[in-house]
Amino acid sequence: MTAESFQSDGGGYGPEPPPRPTGLLDVLSVAAVVVDASGRIVFWTPQAEDLFGYTAEEALGTPAARLFIHPEHLPTVVRLFTEVLETGRSWAGAFPVRHKDGSTRLTEFRNMRLLDDLGDVYALGIAADHSLLQRVETDLALCERLINQSPIGLALVDPDLHFLLVNPALERIDGIPAENHVGRPLGETLSLPDIDTVESCLRQVLTTGTPLLDQYHVGRPPADPEHEHAWSLSFYRLEDPGGRVLGAAISLVDVTERHRAAAEADRARRRLALIADASTRVGTTLEVERTAHELAEVAAPELADVVAVDILDSALACRRMRRPDNGPELFRALALKAAHPSVALRAADPPGDLAAYDGDRLVTLCVHTGRPVLVRHVGEDDLRRIARDAEATSLLARAGVHSYLAVPLIAHGEVLGALDLKRTRNPVPFDEDDVVLASELASRAAVAIDNARWFQSVRNTALTLQRSLLPDHPPHHTGLELASRYQPAQATSEVGGDWYDVIPLEDDKTTLVVGDVMGNGIDAAATMGRLRTATCAYADLDLAPGAVLRHLDKITCDLEHYIVTCLYAVFDPHTGRCHIANAGHMPPALARPGDPPRLLELPTGAPLGVGGITFRTTTVDLHSGDLLVLYTDGLVETRHHPIDDRLDALLGFLDEPARPLEETCDLLLYGLRHPDDHDDVALLVARVL
């Protein structure tokens, strides 16, 4: 073998550029040097030039010992060289070598004997930088330890997404032995519910080289199918030093605890938001039915799929509930709400209906004990205790009711009814947190319902008193056709002290009165009754309207803190004259055939109760067909419109004086009143015959 042949076989000295590193040997830049039996260098690779600093021209034919062996190491090198050539045994180890720049570098050697076809003996030296080799060995050992001992699931896949390597952590996560992964497609073993998304992400990474980090995935692994787990996945492309794509790495971190904590925090936020929402939405009015409906609206669908609010009939009637026993209870259904269409609605009592539930029913148990009743997982026997009858039981089963919760509505120590909750589509059963939340909602709503029921009771009492003090439908009076209306305040306001009266006098005269006691409730209604009685007494004395108001003013001054407006008119059919006095009241309207309707210009006067005021009487001539309209301020006053605009609207409804009086009353009430107006209305309409 000649030096030329070694040089030719070694390659790397032509005009072509050296190939890019593609493997571990290239990363280590392993050099090969061949020395003949006389110790001269006969083969020198480009890597040897990188390692020792000498070019091939400088090294070939030169004694190796003189080129890069320190004199003090020469005996050792000669001994080792001779031993390799004579015995054929290889030698390996680290040895200090002199670099061309004069520095000494520790180099890792592997030496062995070579024989050519002529029987000549050579020594082959495989060399690499000792520090680089040691670093690579350390890195490999570290990588192996990290992969095997890491709590993070790690896997390597080839470009076709077949497993190359799986570490023990991933093995524990998906419950499949590591050896059963290798060679198999990703989708066959990695048990994620959205594996198609994972494969799509990996292909994107393999194509672009851009890592995808912290991809969130949730599912139930085979190792723990009863519980939901969450993982954070990251994907990286793997390349060799030459840029060739080897595959991709997958890191999988179990973030289940973080996921559960975040879910619980989110659940807590939603619950706080629900309570805050209930604070603003439940109890906006003093109406029992409206309050119950608001509670049901808040609870569905956030808390339950089907919500019912049932009140004990005794509580609704403000009767003291008897001591709880095991007997049946009579409930009135007030509200029913479903988050989605469901046959469970047909199993519930329609709002407004009365239903008797036996003592063994869960809702009855709830109101008897005053404690929540929770059935996490509803069975067939539970459905029979929830439903009112066998048909309702069947409907609840068809609806898929799987969890049930009833909490009592308690206010000031009294059980008013129950909040009834069912879950059908929501797969999560009710738990203790739901009990706490439902109890909080029920507690807030119960106070509002309690206030509303007592308010309605007082309002009904005042309304009954008010109506009992008002006259019956006015009879026919000489020269007049009459119609009247009384409409109490709606929605949240109490009954007030508005009234009207029609008093027959001697000589066919008729007194028309409309008044308004400022205030509301039973006291205002009682005050109105006293003033109406006094008005009738003074009317019998045939006094002028101004004189009657002066007497009423004195009486009103003796009443505590009451101010009253009043319009007092006396019509004489024989003269066609109407004498009117006003005590701070709204002006009457006059509609005359052929003329536009107008408000009568009267001295306004001060309200009754101010004291020491003179009331003037005004005379108005009325003709056949004239329409006189007396009313209280509740008909025209609102919080959002100027009073002049409202009075113009009133006159606009009087454009046809010949219209039937009953129709005129309805037209005025429904045209000018809003269902939520906050004042009573007394209306008296008279047509001259």
C-alpha positions as CSV (number, residue, x, y, z in Angstrom):
1,M,0.0,0.0,0.0
2,T,1.4,3.4,-0.9
3,A,0.9,6.8,0.5
4,E,-0.8,7.9,-2.8
5,S,-3.4,5.1,-2.5
6,F,-4.3,6.2,1.1
7,Q,-4.5,9.8,-0.1
8,S,-6.7,8.8,-3.0
9,D,-9.0,6.7,-0.8
10,G,-9.3,9.3,1.9
11,G,-10.9,11.8,-0.5
12,G,-11.7,15.2,0.6
13,Y,-9.0,16.9,-1.3
14,G,-10.7,17.6,-4.6
15,P,-12.3,20.8,-5.6
16,E,-15.7,19.7,-4.3
17,P,-16.8,21.3,-1.0
18,P,-16.9,18.9,2.0
19,P,-20.3,17.4,2.7
20,R,-22.4,18.8,5.5
21,P,-22.4,16.9,8.8
22,T,-25.1,14.3,8.9
23,G,-24.3,12.1,11.9
24,L,-22.7,11.8,15.3
25,L,-19.3,11.1,13.8
26,D,-19.4,14.3,11.9
27,V,-20.5,16.2,14.9
28,L,-17.5,14.8,16.7
29,S,-15.3,15.5,13.7
30,V,-13.6,12.1,14.0
31,A,-10.2,12.0,12.3
32,A,-8.5,9.0,10.7
33,V,-4.6,8.8,10.5
34,V,-2.6,5.9,9.0
35,V,1.1,5.3,9.9
36,D,3.4,2.8,8.3
37,A,5.8,0.5,10.1
38,S,8.5,3.2,10.1
39,G,6.2,5.7,11.8
40,R,5.5,7.9,8.8
41,I,2.1,9.3,8.0
42,V,0.6,7.8,4.9
43,F,-3.1,8.7,5.2
44,W,-4.5,12.0,6.5
45,T,-8.2,13.0,6.5
46,P,-9.6,16.5,6.4
47,Q,-10.9,15.9,10.0
48,A,-7.3,15.3,11.0
49,E,-6.4,18.7,9.6
50,D,-9.2,20.2,11.7
51,L,-8.1,18.3,14.8
52,F,-4.3,18.8,14.7
53,G,-4.0,21.9,12.5
54,Y,-1.7,20.4,9.8
55,T,-2.6,20.2,6.1
56,A,-2.3,16.9,4.2
57,E,0.8,18.3,2.4
58,E,2.4,19.1,5.7
59,A,1.5,15.7,7.3
60,L,1.9,13.1,4.6
61,G,5.4,11.4,4.7
62,T,6.3,13.1,8.0
63,P,7.1,11.0,11.1
64,A,4.1,11.2,13.3
65,A,6.1,11.4,16.5
66,R,8.0,14.5,15.3
67,L,4.8,16.1,14.1
68,F,2.6,16.1,17.2
69,I,4.2,14.0,20.0
70,H,6.0,15.8,22.8
71,P,9.5,14.4,23.4
72,E,8.7,13.4,27.0
73,H,5.9,11.2,25.7
74,L,7.9,9.6,22.9
75,P,9.0,6.4,24.7
76,T,5.4,5.7,25.7
77,V,4.1,6.3,22.1
78,V,6.8,4.1,20.6
79,R,6.0,1.3,23.1
80,L,2.3,1.5,22.4
81,F,2.9,1.7,18.6
82,T,5.2,-1.3,18.6
83,E,2.7,-3.3,20.7
84,V,-0.1,-2.6,18.3
85,L,1.9,-3.5,15.3
86,E,3.4,-6.7,16.8
87,T,0.4,-8.1,18.7
88,G,-2.5,-6.7,16.7
89,R,-4.2,-5.7,19.9
90,S,-6.0,-2.4,19.8
91,W,-5.3,0.4,22.2
92,A,-7.7,3.1,23.3
93,G,-7.3,6.1,25.6
94,A,-6.7,9.8,25.9
95,F,-3.3,11.2,25.0
96,P,-1.9,14.8,25.0
97,V,-1.1,15.9,21.4
98,R,0.8,18.9,20.2
99,H,-1.2,21.1,17.9
100,K,0.3,23.1,15.1
101,D,-0.3,26.3,17.0
102,G,2.0,25.0,19.8
103,S,-0.8,24.2,22.2
104,T,-1.3,20.8,23.8
105,R,-4.7,19.2,23.5
106,L,-5.9,16.0,25.1
107,T,-7.1,13.7,22.3
108,E,-9.1,10.5,22.5
109,F,-7.5,7.7,20.4
110,R,-8.5,4.3,19.1
111,N,-5.5,2.5,17.6
112,M,-5.5,-0.7,15.6
113,R,-3.3,-2.7,13.2
114,L,-4.0,-2.8,9.5
115,L,-2.7,-5.3,6.9
116,D,-2.8,-4.7,3.1
117,D,-2.9,-7.3,0.4
118,L,0.9,-7.4,0.3
119,G,1.2,-8.2,4.0
120,D,2.5,-4.8,4.9
121,V,1.6,-3.6,8.4
122,Y,0.1,-0.2,9.2
123,A,-1.3,1.5,12.3
124,L,-4.8,3.1,12.1
125,G,-5.5,5.9,14.5
126,I,-9.1,7.1,15.1
127,A,-9.0,10.4,17.0
128,A,-11.4,13.0,18.3
129,D,-11.1,15.9,20.6
130,H,-11.3,14.6,24.2
131,S,-13.3,17.5,25.7
132,L,-15.8,17.4,22.8
133,L,-16.3,13.7,23.1
134,Q,-16.7,13.9,26.8
135,R,-19.3,16.7,26.4
136,V,-21.2,14.6,23.9
137,E,-21.1,11.5,26.2
138,T,-22.4,13.7,29.1
139,D,-25.1,15.1,26.9
140,L,-26.2,11.7,25.8
141,A,-26.2,10.4,29.3
142,L,-28.1,13.5,30.5
143,C,-30.7,13.1,27.7
144,E,-31.3,9.5,28.5
145,R,-31.8,10.3,32.2
146,L,-34.0,13.2,31.4
147,I,-36.2,11.1,29.1
148,N,-36.4,8.2,31.4
149,Q,-36.8,10.0,34.7
150,S,-38.8,13.0,33.5
151,P,-42.4,13.4,35.0
152,I,-43.3,14.9,31.6
153,G,-44.5,12.5,29.0
154,L,-42.0,12.5,26.0
155,A,-42.3,10.7,22.7
156,L,-40.5,10.8,19.4
157,V,-42.3,10.1,16.1
158,D,-40.9,9.7,12.6
159,P,-42.2,11.8,9.7
160,D,-45.0,9.4,9.2
161,L,-46.1,9.9,12.8
162,H,-45.1,6.4,13.9
163,F,-43.6,6.1,17.4
164,L,-39.8,5.8,17.7
165,L,-39.5,6.3,21.4
166,V,-41.8,6.7,24.5
167,N,-40.6,7.5,28.0
168,P,-42.0,5.9,31.2
169,A,-44.0,9.0,32.0
170,L,-46.0,8.8,28.8
171,E,-46.4,5.1,29.4
172,R,-48.0,5.8,32.7
173,I,-50.3,8.5,31.2
174,D,-51.9,6.4,28.4
175,G,-51.6,3.1,30.3
176,I,-49.8,1.3,27.4
177,P,-46.3,-0.3,27.7
178,A,-43.6,1.7,25.9
179,E,-42.6,-1.3,23.7
180,N,-46.2,-1.4,22.4
181,H,-45.9,2.1,21.1
182,V,-42.8,1.7,18.9
183,G,-43.6,1.4,15.3
184,R,-47.3,2.0,15.7
185,P,-49.2,5.1,14.4
186,L,-49.9,7.9,16.8
187,G,-53.6,7.5,16.7
188,E,-53.5,3.8,17.8
189,T,-52.0,4.4,21.2
190,L,-52.2,8.1,22.2
191,S,-55.6,8.2,23.9
192,L,-56.6,11.8,23.4
193,P,-60.2,12.7,22.4
194,D,-59.0,15.1,19.7
195,I,-56.2,13.0,18.2
196,D,-56.9,14.3,14.8
197,T,-56.1,17.8,16.0
198,V,-52.8,16.5,17.5
199,E,-51.8,14.8,14.2
200,S,-52.7,18.0,12.3
201,C,-50.4,20.0,14.6
202,L,-47.6,17.6,14.2
203,R,-47.8,17.7,10.4
204,Q,-47.7,21.5,10.6
205,V,-44.6,21.4,12.8
206,L,-42.9,18.9,10.4
207,T,-43.7,21.1,7.5
208,T,-42.8,24.5,8.9
209,G,-40.3,23.7,11.6
210,T,-42.1,26.2,13.9
211,P,-42.8,24.6,17.3
212,L,-46.3,24.6,18.7
213,L,-46.3,25.1,22.5
214,D,-48.8,24.5,25.3
215,Q,-51.6,23.1,23.2
216,Y,-54.5,22.4,25.7
217,H,-56.3,19.0,25.5
218,V,-58.9,17.5,27.9
219,G,-60.1,13.9,28.0
220,R,-60.5,10.7,30.0
221,P,-57.4,8.4,29.7
222,P,-57.8,4.6,29.8
223,A,-55.8,4.5,33.0
224,D,-58.5,6.7,34.8
225,P,-61.7,6.6,32.7
226,E,-63.9,7.9,35.5
227,H,-62.2,11.3,35.8
228,E,-61.5,14.1,33.4
229,H,-57.8,14.9,32.8
230,A,-56.1,17.8,31.1
231,W,-52.7,17.9,29.4
232,S,-50.5,20.6,27.8
233,L,-48.9,19.3,24.6
234,S,-45.9,20.9,22.8
235,F,-44.5,19.8,19.5
236,Y,-41.0,20.3,18.0
237,R,-39.4,19.2,14.8
238,L,-36.2,17.1,15.0
239,E,-33.4,17.6,12.5
240,D,-29.9,16.1,12.2
241,P,-26.9,18.5,12.0
242,G,-27.3,18.4,8.2
243,G,-30.9,19.7,8.4
244,R,-32.5,16.4,7.5
245,V,-35.9,16.0,9.2
246,L,-35.8,13.1,11.5
247,G,-39.3,13.4,12.9
248,A,-40.9,15.3,15.8
249,A,-40.8,15.3,19.6
250,I,-44.0,15.5,21.7
251,S,-43.9,16.7,25.3
252,L,-47.1,16.0,27.3
253,V,-47.5,17.6,30.7
254,D,-50.4,16.5,33.0
255,V,-52.1,19.8,34.1
256,T,-55.2,18.1,35.6
257,E,-54.8,19.8,39.0
258,R,-54.3,23.2,37.3
259,H,-57.3,22.5,35.1
260,R,-59.5,21.5,38.0
261,A,-58.4,24.5,40.0
262,A,-59.1,26.8,37.1
263,A,-62.5,25.1,36.5
264,E,-63.3,25.5,40.2
265,A,-62.2,29.1,40.2
266,D,-64.3,29.7,37.1
267,R,-67.3,27.9,38.7
268,A,-66.9,30.1,41.8
269,R,-66.8,33.2,39.6
270,R,-70.0,32.1,37.9
271,R,-71.6,31.5,41.2
272,L,-70.7,34.9,42.5
273,A,-71.9,36.4,39.3
274,L,-75.2,34.5,39.6
275,I,-75.7,35.8,43.2
276,A,-74.9,39.3,42.0
277,D,-77.3,38.9,39.1
278,A,-80.0,37.7,41.5
279,S,-79.4,40.7,43.7
280,T,-80.4,43.0,40.9
281,R,-83.0,40.9,39.1
282,V,-85.0,39.2,41.9
283,G,-87.4,41.4,43.9
284,T,-87.6,44.3,41.5
285,T,-91.3,44.7,42.3
286,L,-93.7,44.0,45.2
287,E,-95.5,41.3,43.3
288,V,-95.3,37.7,44.4
289,E,-95.7,36.1,41.0
290,R,-93.2,38.5,39.4
291,T,-90.6,37.8,42.1
292,A,-91.0,34.1,41.7
293,H,-90.7,34.4,38.0
294,E,-87.5,36.4,38.4
295,L,-86.0,33.7,40.7
296,A,-86.8,31.0,38.1
297,E,-85.2,33.1,35.3
298,V,-82.0,33.5,37.3
299,A,-81.7,29.8,38.3
300,A,-82.2,28.5,34.7
301,P,-80.0,27.4,33.0
302,E,-77.0,28.3,35.2
303,L,-78.1,26.2,38.1
304,A,-80.7,23.8,36.7
305,D,-82.4,22.8,33.5
306,V,-85.9,22.9,34.9
307,V,-86.9,25.3,37.7
308,A,-90.1,25.6,39.6
309,V,-91.1,28.0,42.4
310,D,-94.0,26.7,44.6
311,I,-95.5,28.6,47.5
312,L,-97.6,27.2,50.3
313,D,-101.1,28.4,49.9
314,S,-101.4,29.2,53.6
315,A,-98.3,31.4,53.3
316,L,-99.7,33.2,50.2
317,A,-102.8,33.9,52.1
318,C,-100.7,35.3,55.0
319,R,-102.1,32.6,57.3
320,R,-99.9,31.2,60.0
321,M,-98.5,27.9,58.9
322,R,-99.4,25.1,61.3
323,R,-96.7,23.1,62.9
324,P,-95.0,20.8,60.4
325,D,-96.2,17.3,60.4
326,N,-96.2,14.4,58.0
327,G,-99.4,15.3,56.2
328,P,-100.0,16.7,52.8
329,E,-99.4,20.3,51.8
330,L,-101.3,22.6,49.4
331,F,-98.9,24.4,47.0
332,R,-99.6,27.1,44.5
333,A,-97.3,27.0,41.5
334,L,-96.0,30.6,40.9
335,A,-93.2,30.1,38.3
336,L,-91.9,27.5,35.9
337,K,-88.8,27.8,33.7
338,A,-86.9,25.4,31.5
339,A,-83.5,26.1,29.9
340,H,-84.6,24.2,26.8
341,P,-87.8,22.5,25.5
342,S,-88.5,19.5,27.7
343,V,-91.4,17.2,28.4
344,A,-90.5,17.8,32.1
345,L,-92.6,21.0,31.8
346,R,-95.7,18.9,31.3
347,A,-94.9,17.1,34.5
348,A,-94.9,20.3,36.5
349,D,-97.9,22.3,37.9
350,P,-98.7,25.2,35.6
351,P,-98.2,28.6,37.3
352,G,-101.4,29.6,39.1
353,D,-102.6,26.1,39.8
354,L,-103.1,24.6,43.2
355,A,-101.7,21.1,43.9
356,A,-101.8,18.9,46.9
357,Y,-98.6,16.9,47.6
358,D,-98.6,14.0,50.0
359,G,-96.3,14.0,53.0
360,D,-93.9,11.5,51.4
361,R,-93.1,13.8,48.4
362,L,-89.7,15.4,48.5
363,V,-91.0,18.9,48.1
364,T,-93.3,18.4,51.1
365,L,-90.4,17.0,53.1
366,C,-88.4,20.1,52.2
367,V,-91.0,22.5,53.6
368,H,-91.7,20.3,56.6
369,T,-88.1,20.1,57.7
370,G,-87.0,23.5,56.4
371,R,-83.9,21.9,55.0
372,P,-82.7,21.2,51.5
373,V,-83.4,17.8,49.9
374,L,-80.6,16.6,47.6
375,V,-80.8,13.5,45.4
376,R,-77.5,13.4,43.5
377,H,-78.5,10.4,41.3
378,V,-82.3,10.1,40.7
379,G,-83.6,6.5,40.5
380,E,-87.1,5.2,39.7
381,D,-88.2,5.4,43.3
382,D,-87.0,8.9,43.6
383,L,-89.0,10.0,40.6
384,R,-92.1,8.8,42.2
385,R,-91.4,11.0,45.2
386,I,-90.6,14.0,43.0
387,A,-93.6,13.8,40.7
388,R,-97.2,14.6,41.6
389,D,-98.6,11.4,40.1
390,A,-97.8,8.4,37.9
391,E,-98.1,10.3,34.6
392,A,-95.7,13.0,35.8
393,T,-93.3,10.3,36.9
394,S,-93.2,8.9,33.4
395,L,-92.7,12.3,31.9
396,L,-89.8,13.1,34.2
397,A,-88.2,9.8,33.2
398,R,-88.6,10.6,29.5
399,A,-87.1,14.0,30.1
400,G,-84.0,12.4,31.5
401,V,-84.1,13.9,35.0
402,H,-81.0,12.5,36.7
403,S,-80.4,14.8,39.6
404,Y,-82.8,16.7,41.9
405,L,-82.6,19.5,44.5
406,A,-85.3,21.3,46.5
407,V,-84.4,24.1,48.9
408,P,-86.9,25.9,51.2
409,L,-87.9,29.5,50.8
410,I,-87.6,30.8,54.4
411,A,-88.1,34.4,55.5
412,H,-88.1,35.6,59.1
413,G,-88.1,32.0,60.3
414,E,-91.2,31.1,58.3
415,V,-91.2,28.5,55.5
416,L,-93.0,30.0,52.5
417,G,-92.5,27.3,49.9
418,A,-89.7,25.7,47.9
419,L,-87.4,26.2,45.0
420,D,-87.5,23.0,42.9
421,L,-84.5,22.2,40.7
422,K,-83.9,19.4,38.2
423,R,-81.1,18.5,35.8
424,T,-81.7,16.8,32.5
425,R,-79.1,17.9,29.9
426,N,-76.5,19.1,32.3
427,P,-74.6,15.8,33.0
428,V,-73.1,16.9,36.3
429,P,-75.2,15.9,39.4
430,F,-76.1,18.5,42.0
431,D,-73.5,18.7,44.8
432,E,-73.1,20.5,48.1
433,D,-71.8,23.6,46.4
434,D,-75.1,23.7,44.4
435,V,-77.0,23.3,47.7
436,V,-75.2,26.4,49.1
437,L,-75.8,28.4,46.0
438,A,-79.5,27.4,45.7
439,S,-80.0,28.2,49.4
440,E,-78.5,31.6,48.9
441,L,-80.7,32.4,46.0
442,A,-83.8,31.0,47.8
443,S,-83.0,33.0,50.9
444,R,-82.7,36.3,48.9
445,A,-85.9,35.6,46.9
446,A,-87.8,34.5,50.0
447,V,-87.3,37.9,51.7
448,A,-88.6,39.6,48.5
449,I,-91.6,37.2,48.3
450,D,-92.4,37.7,51.9
451,N,-92.3,41.5,51.5
452,A,-94.5,41.2,48.3
453,R,-97.1,38.9,49.9
454,W,-97.5,41.2,52.9
455,F,-97.6,44.2,50.7
456,Q,-100.2,42.6,48.5
457,S,-102.2,41.7,51.6
458,V,-102.2,45.3,52.8
459,R,-102.8,46.6,49.3
460,N,-105.8,44.3,48.9
461,T,-107.2,45.5,52.3
462,A,-106.7,49.1,51.2
463,L,-108.3,48.5,47.9
464,T,-111.3,46.7,49.5
465,L,-111.7,49.7,51.8
466,Q,-111.3,52.1,49.0
467,R,-113.9,50.5,46.8
468,S,-116.3,50.1,49.7
469,L,-116.1,53.9,50.3
470,L,-116.8,54.8,46.6
471,P,-120.3,55.2,45.4
472,D,-122.0,52.5,43.2
473,H,-122.5,53.1,39.6
474,P,-124.1,56.6,39.5
475,P,-127.8,56.5,38.9
476,H,-129.6,58.6,36.4
477,H,-129.8,62.3,37.4
478,T,-132.1,64.9,35.9
479,G,-130.4,66.5,32.9
480,L,-127.2,64.4,33.1
481,E,-125.9,61.2,31.8
482,L,-123.0,59.9,34.0
483,A,-120.2,57.4,33.8
484,S,-117.3,56.8,36.2
485,R,-114.2,54.7,36.7
486,Y,-111.8,54.1,39.6
487,Q,-108.5,52.4,38.8
488,P,-106.0,51.6,41.6
489,A,-102.3,52.1,41.2
490,Q,-100.5,49.2,39.4
491,A,-97.3,47.3,39.9
492,T,-95.3,48.4,42.9
493,S,-97.4,51.3,44.3
494,E,-100.1,51.1,47.0
495,V,-103.7,52.1,46.7
496,G,-104.2,55.8,47.1
497,G,-106.9,58.2,48.3
498,D,-108.5,59.2,44.9
499,W,-112.3,59.4,44.9
500,Y,-115.3,60.7,43.0
501,D,-118.9,61.2,44.1
502,V,-122.3,62.1,42.6
503,I,-124.7,63.7,45.1
504,P,-128.4,64.4,44.2
505,L,-129.7,67.7,45.6
506,E,-133.1,69.4,45.8
507,D,-134.6,71.0,42.8
508,D,-133.0,68.3,40.5
509,K,-129.5,69.7,41.1
510,T,-126.6,67.3,41.1
511,T,-123.2,67.7,42.8
512,L,-120.1,66.3,41.1
513,V,-117.0,65.8,43.2
514,V,-113.5,64.5,42.4
515,G,-110.7,64.5,45.0
516,D,-107.3,63.2,45.7
517,V,-105.8,62.5,49.2
518,M,-102.0,62.8,48.8
519,G,-100.6,59.5,50.1
520,N,-101.3,55.9,49.8
521,G,-102.4,52.8,51.8
522,I,-105.1,52.2,54.3
523,D,-104.6,55.6,56.0
524,A,-105.1,57.5,52.8
525,A,-108.2,55.4,52.0
526,A,-109.6,56.1,55.4
527,T,-109.0,59.8,55.1
528,M,-110.7,59.8,51.8
529,G,-113.7,58.1,53.4
530,R,-114.0,60.8,56.1
531,L,-113.8,63.6,53.6
532,R,-116.4,62.0,51.3
533,T,-118.8,61.7,54.2
534,A,-118.2,65.3,55.2
535,T,-118.7,66.4,51.5
536,C,-122.1,64.7,51.4
537,A,-123.1,66.4,54.6
538,Y,-122.2,69.8,53.4
539,A,-123.7,69.2,50.0
540,D,-127.1,68.7,51.7
541,L,-126.9,72.2,53.1
542,D,-127.1,73.6,49.6
543,L,-124.0,75.7,50.1
544,A,-122.0,77.3,47.3
545,P,-119.1,75.2,46.1
546,G,-116.5,77.7,47.5
547,A,-118.2,77.6,50.9
548,V,-118.2,73.7,50.9
549,L,-114.4,73.7,50.2
550,R,-113.8,76.2,53.0
551,H,-115.5,73.8,55.5
552,L,-113.6,70.8,54.0
553,D,-110.3,72.8,54.4
554,K,-111.0,73.2,58.1
555,I,-111.6,69.5,58.5
556,T,-108.5,68.6,56.6
557,C,-106.4,70.9,58.8
558,D,-107.3,68.7,61.7
559,L,-106.0,65.6,60.0
560,E,-102.3,64.8,60.4
561,H,-100.0,65.6,57.5
562,Y,-102.6,65.2,54.8
563,I,-103.0,67.5,51.8
564,V,-106.1,67.0,49.6
565,T,-107.0,68.4,46.2
566,C,-110.7,68.6,45.3
567,L,-113.0,69.8,42.5
568,Y,-116.6,70.6,43.6
569,A,-119.3,71.3,41.0
570,V,-123.0,71.8,41.2
571,F,-125.2,71.5,38.0
572,D,-128.6,73.0,37.7
573,P,-130.5,71.4,34.8
574,H,-133.2,74.1,34.8
575,T,-130.7,76.9,34.2
576,G,-128.0,75.0,32.4
577,R,-125.5,76.5,34.8
578,C,-122.7,74.7,36.5
579,H,-121.1,76.3,39.6
580,I,-117.5,75.1,40.2
581,A,-114.8,75.6,42.9
582,N,-111.3,74.3,42.7
583,A,-108.9,73.4,45.6
584,G,-105.6,72.8,43.9
585,H,-107.0,70.2,41.5
586,M,-106.5,69.5,37.8
587,P,-108.8,71.7,35.6
588,P,-111.9,69.9,34.2
589,A,-112.2,69.4,30.4
590,L,-115.2,70.5,28.4
591,A,-116.1,69.0,25.0
592,R,-118.8,70.8,23.1
593,P,-120.2,69.6,19.8
594,G,-118.8,71.6,16.9
595,D,-116.0,73.2,19.0
596,P,-112.5,71.8,19.9
597,P,-112.3,70.4,23.4
598,R,-110.8,72.7,26.0
599,L,-109.8,73.0,29.7
600,L,-112.0,75.2,31.8
601,E,-110.1,78.2,33.1
602,L,-110.8,78.2,36.9
603,P,-108.9,79.8,39.8
604,T,-106.7,77.0,40.9
605,G,-106.8,77.6,44.6
606,A,-104.7,76.0,47.3
607,P,-105.2,72.3,48.3
608,L,-107.3,71.5,51.3
609,G,-105.4,71.3,54.5
610,V,-103.3,74.5,54.0
611,G,-105.8,76.6,56.0
612,G,-107.1,80.1,55.8
613,I,-107.7,80.0,52.0
614,T,-110.6,81.6,50.2
615,F,-112.1,79.5,47.5
616,R,-113.8,81.2,44.6
617,T,-116.8,79.8,42.7
618,T,-116.9,80.0,38.9
619,T,-120.1,79.7,36.9
620,V,-120.0,77.9,33.5
621,D,-123.0,77.6,31.1
622,L,-123.5,74.1,29.8
623,H,-125.7,73.2,26.8
624,S,-127.2,70.0,25.5
625,G,-124.6,67.5,24.4
626,D,-121.8,69.2,26.3
627,L,-119.3,66.7,27.9
628,L,-117.7,67.6,31.3
629,V,-114.8,65.5,32.3
630,L,-113.5,65.5,35.9
631,Y,-110.4,63.4,36.8
632,T,-107.5,63.1,39.2
633,D,-103.9,63.7,38.3
634,G,-103.1,60.0,38.0
635,L,-104.7,60.1,34.6
636,V,-102.4,62.6,33.1
637,E,-99.2,63.0,35.1
638,T,-96.2,60.8,34.4
639,R,-92.5,60.9,35.3
640,H,-91.3,61.3,31.7
641,H,-93.7,63.7,29.9
642,P,-94.5,67.5,30.4
643,I,-97.9,68.0,31.9
644,D,-99.0,70.3,29.1
645,D,-98.4,67.5,26.5
646,R,-100.4,65.1,28.6
647,L,-103.3,67.5,28.9
648,D,-103.3,68.0,25.1
649,A,-103.4,64.3,24.8
650,L,-106.4,64.2,27.1
651,L,-108.2,66.7,25.0
652,G,-107.3,64.7,21.9
653,F,-109.4,61.8,23.1
654,L,-112.5,64.1,23.6
655,D,-112.8,64.9,19.9
656,E,-116.2,63.2,19.6
657,P,-118.5,64.4,22.5
658,A,-121.3,62.2,21.2
659,R,-119.3,59.0,21.8
660,P,-121.0,56.7,24.4
661,L,-119.8,57.6,27.9
662,E,-118.6,54.1,28.9
663,E,-116.5,54.0,25.7
664,T,-115.1,57.5,26.5
665,C,-114.0,56.3,30.0
666,D,-112.3,53.2,28.6
667,L,-110.7,55.3,25.8
668,L,-109.2,57.8,28.4
669,L,-108.0,55.1,30.7
670,Y,-106.4,52.8,28.1
671,G,-105.1,55.7,26.0
672,L,-103.5,57.7,28.8
673,R,-102.6,55.1,31.4
674,H,-99.6,52.8,31.5
675,P,-99.8,49.4,33.4
676,D,-97.0,50.5,35.7
677,D,-98.3,54.0,36.5
678,H,-97.7,54.8,40.1
679,D,-100.9,56.6,41.0
680,D,-104.6,55.9,41.4
681,V,-107.2,57.4,39.0
682,A,-110.7,58.6,39.6
683,L,-112.7,59.6,36.5
684,L,-116.2,61.1,36.3
685,V,-117.7,62.0,32.9
686,A,-121.1,63.9,32.6
687,R,-123.0,64.7,29.5
688,V,-125.8,67.3,29.5
689,L,-129.1,66.0,28.2
